Every structure is written in structure tokens, then in C-alpha cells.
Amino acid sequence: MIEIIDVRGLSCPEPVLRTLEAIKKTDKETLQILIDTETSKENIIRAVNSVKWKILEVKKELDSYRIIITKHQ
């Protein structure tokens, strides 16, 4: 099961900080991040790439984005 990090409604830098915290603590290979702003989406993508995780998918939904990330193998 994929762990979901829901950071919708939070202002930067909180979505990035919570995403990086989840990456450090998880034992999962894949995480799903839910966000609601373009700025948070871009910042999370940069942060994920900086810690050697990989973006699998960025999906626009009604009023939010779903980013699926995985550990580099």
C-alpha cells in the first residue's frame, strides 16, 4: 500500500518540509503526495530530486495535484 502525504491547504515551506520528513521516516518504496498549489508542486519536485528520489507521476486533479515518488534503485 502506498503511503499518502496530504499537504493540501498548507503554505510553503510546510509541504516541502513534511514531504522530506516523510521520505526520511518511511520504509515504503513509493509515496503519494497530495498538494493544492502550483508553487508547492514545483518546490516538492525540486526537493524530491535533491534527495535522490524519483518522480513517477504528476497528475492534475480537480483542485489539487497528486505526485507519486519512488526511491532510486
C-alpha positions in Angstrom: 0.0 0.0 0.0 1.3 3.5 -0.9 1.7 5.9 1.9 -0.2 9.2 1.3 1.2 12.6 2.5 -1.7 15.1 2.3 -0.3 18.7 2.5 -3.2 20.4 0.8 -4.0 23.7 2.5 -0.5 24.3 3.9 1.7 27.2 2.9 5.3 26.9 1.7 7.6 25.7 3.0 5.5 23.4 5.1 4.5 21.0 2.2 8.2 20.5 1.3 9.3 20.1 4.9 6.6 17.5 5.5 7.4 15.6 2.3 11.1 15.5 3.2 10.3 14.3 6.7 8.1 11.5 5.3 10.9 10.5 3.0 13.3 10.2 5.9 10.9 8.2 8.1 9.3 5.9 5.6 10.2 2.3 4.9 8.0 2.3 1.8 9.4 2.4 -1.7 6.7 4.7 -3.0 4.9 7.7 -1.6 2.0 9.7 -2.8 1.8 13.5 -2.1 -1.4 15.5 -2.4 -0.9 19.3 -2.8 -3.1 22.1 -4.0 -0.8 24.8 -5.4 1.4 25.1 -8.4 4.2 26.6 -6.3 4.1 23.7 -3.8 4.2 21.2 -6.7 7.3 22.8 -8.2 9.0 23.0 -4.8 8.3 19.4 -3.9 9.5 18.2 -7.3 12.8 20.0 -6.7 13.1 18.7 -3.2 12.4 15.1 -4.2 15.0 15.2 -6.9 17.6 16.7 -4.4 17.3 13.7 -2.1 17.7 11.0 -4.8 14.0 10.0 -5.1 12.4 9.9 -8.5 9.1 11.4 -9.7 6.9 8.7 -11.2 3.9 10.8 -12.0 2.4 14.2 -11.5 -1.3 14.2 -12.0 -3.6 17.3 -12.1 -6.9 16.6 -10.3 -9.9 18.8 -9.8 -8.4 21.3 -7.4 -5.1 19.6 -6.5 -2.2 17.6 -7.7 -1.1 14.1 -7.0 2.6 13.4 -7.1 3.9 9.8 -6.9 7.5 9.3 -6.0 9.8 6.4 -5.5 13.3 5.6 -4.2 16.1 5.4 -6.8 17.2 1.9 -7.1 
